[in-house]
Amino acid sequence: MSDIVTVGILSDTHGYLDQRIAEVIRDCDYAIHAGDIMGAHILEQLHPRKVVIAVAGNNDVAAVWNRNEADIVSALPKSTSLKLPGGTIRIEHGHRLGGFPDHDQLRWDHADVKLVVYGHTHKRVIDQQAEPWIVNPGAAGRERTKGGPSCLVLTASEIEWTIETVLFADTEAA
């Protein structure tokens, strides 16, 4: 039997993490935050079974974070990878490519992986038309959630990868 791993994928918390998203992450082996975290307190609320992986977004700079967190924000990579059964994920915020990153460009830049995760646009996307797959989990906080806070859950094995969208009702609009 192949190992099965779950990965909670979120982005664009902008200093606020919806606790329903935090609950989803608790049930995952890994958590990936694709940037615009805007505070160490967000990363501290993520408790997957194994590891939290995070990259810097365009708002993850020392001038925006609390002064005493400058070392944390400065240590965030612009991009990173996570090797899983069946393939590798590449994570970046996506802002280097402008307002709405071109999926063909992301595929070209990261042709050696199975999945590319980006944030920045706050728009949920699961593009499996070609490899690598391109996904954006939307926003997991309260800013520009486009219908409510969301994340993705990847289930990965050597044989199959599946991606589920988790979308919660916007409590501000209710």
Summary of the structure (lengths in Angstrom):
residues: 174
radius of gyration: 15.0
end to end distance: 44.4
largest distance: 48.5
contacts: 586
relative contact order: 0.22
helix: 18%
strand: 29%
